[in-house]
Amino acid sequence: MDPTTILIKLAAIAGGLIFIFIGIAQKRAAKKAAETWLTVPGVILSSGVNEHRSRNSKGHTTTTYRPYVSYRYEVMGLPYTGNQLGFGTAGYGHGKAMSVIGAYPQGAPVTVHYDPADPSKAVLETKDVGGGSFVVVGIIFLVVGVLAFLLIP
């Protein structure tokens, strides 16, 4: 078997495992935050949707939308500003992204979940965002790599 072919197959398997690991790590971080992080009241400073365009090797353009928020909160009298909705990031279609930020209009009161060991780390939602996508992509890479070993000489 050609060494380059072996290397490509191993890279697909390794890439799949890395994506799966990242997805699982995000889910665990969200679970830990839901169980151990404290909450304080906060207020939304701004929210909106950022448009991201990417072009693949064939020149096709894909547009995704990422919701963003900025919020203010205090822990033990010290002011903080956060911008994380949840753990990780994800791109959505325009309608879904607008739906996500619909719950966070400027001036709205919110519950902020913060890390008691480092109050500057905070989220509005104690769930992972995009972790499931990492796992799915990882499984695809892993399956392709294994099938390549089994089916391609």
C-alpha positions in Angstrom: 0.0 0.0 0.0 1.2 3.5 -0.9 2.5 5.4 2.1 0.6 8.6 1.0 -2.7 6.6 0.8 -2.1 5.2 4.3 -1.3 8.7 5.6 -4.5 10.1 4.1 -6.6 7.3 5.6 -5.0 7.8 9.0 -5.5 11.6 8.8 -9.3 11.1 8.2 -9.5 8.8 11.2 -7.5 11.1 13.4 -9.5 14.1 12.2 -12.7 12.3 13.0 -11.5 11.5 16.5 -10.4 15.1 17.1 -13.8 16.4 16.0 -15.6 13.9 18.2 -13.4 14.9 21.2 -14.1 18.6 20.7 -17.9 18.0 20.5 -17.9 15.8 23.7 -15.7 18.4 25.5 -18.2 21.2 24.7 -21.1 19.1 26.0 -19.2 18.3 29.2 -18.3 21.9 29.8 -22.0 22.9 29.3 -23.1 20.2 31.7 -20.6 21.2 34.3 -21.7 24.9 34.0 -25.3 23.9 34.4 -24.5 22.1 37.6 -21.9 24.3 39.2 -21.9 27.9 37.8 -23.7 30.6 39.8 -26.2 33.0 38.4 -26.7 36.8 38.7 -29.1 39.2 36.9 -27.7 41.0 33.9 -28.9 43.2 31.1 -28.5 43.0 27.3 -26.4 45.8 25.9 -26.7 44.8 22.2 -27.6 41.8 20.0 -27.6 41.0 16.4 -26.5 38.6 13.6 -23.2 38.5 11.9 -23.1 37.2 8.3 -20.2 34.9 7.4 -19.4 33.9 3.8 -17.1 31.1 2.9 -16.0 29.9 -0.5 -15.1 26.3 -1.1 -12.4 25.0 -3.5 -14.9 25.0 -6.4 -15.8 28.6 -5.9 -19.2 28.1 -4.4 -20.1 30.6 -1.7 -21.9 29.5 1.5 -23.5 32.1 3.9 -24.1 31.4 7.5 -25.3 33.6 10.3 -24.0 33.8 13.8 -26.0 35.4 16.6 -24.1 37.7 18.9 -25.0 39.3 22.2 -23.3 41.7 24.6 -24.4 41.8 28.2 -23.5 43.4 31.5 -23.6 41.8 34.9 -22.0 42.3 38.4 -20.4 39.8 40.7 -19.7 40.9 44.3 -20.0 44.5 43.2 -17.5 44.2 40.3 -18.9 45.0 36.8 -18.3 42.5 33.9 -19.3 42.4 30.2 -19.9 39.1 28.4 -20.6 38.0 24.9 -21.1 34.3 25.0 -24.5 32.9 24.4 -23.5 29.3 25.2 -20.5 27.0 24.9 -19.0 27.0 21.4 -20.3 28.7 18.3 -22.5 27.7 15.5 -23.7 29.1 12.2 -27.4 29.0 11.3 -29.7 30.0 8.5 -30.8 33.7 8.7 -34.2 32.8 10.2 -32.9 30.6 12.9 -30.2 33.1 13.9 -32.8 35.9 14.1 -35.0 33.5 16.2 -32.1 32.9 18.6 -31.4 36.6 19.2 -35.1 37.4 19.4 -35.0 36.4 23.1 -32.2 39.0 23.7 -33.3 42.5 22.7 -31.3 45.5 23.9 -32.2 46.4 27.5 -33.8 43.0 28.3 -33.1 41.5 31.7 -31.3 38.2 31.6 -29.9 35.5 33.9 -26.2 35.3 33.5 -24.4 32.0 34.5 -20.8 32.6 35.5 -17.9 30.6 36.6 -17.4 31.2 40.4 -13.6 30.5 39.9 -13.4 33.2 37.2 -16.5 35.5 37.0 -15.3 36.9 33.7 -16.3 33.6 32.1 -20.1 33.7 31.6 -22.9 32.4 29.3 -26.6 33.1 29.0 -27.4 29.5 28.1 -25.8 26.5 29.8 -25.8 24.4 26.7 -23.3 23.7 24.0 -23.7 25.4 20.7 -22.4 23.5 17.8 -21.0 20.6 19.7 -23.4 18.1 18.1 -22.2 19.3 14.7 -18.6 18.5 15.7 -19.6 15.0 16.7 -21.5 14.4 13.5 -18.6 15.6 11.3 -16.2 13.6 13.4 -18.2 10.4 12.9 -18.3 11.1 9.1 -14.5 11.5 9.0 -14.0 8.4 11.1 -16.3 6.2 9.0 -14.8 7.4 5.8 -11.3 6.7 7.1 -12.2 3.2 8.3 -14.0 2.4 5.1 -11.1 3.6 3.1 -8.8 1.1 5.0 -11.3 -1.7 4.4 -12.3 -1.0 0.8 -9.4 0.8 -0.9 -6.2 -1.2 -1.4 
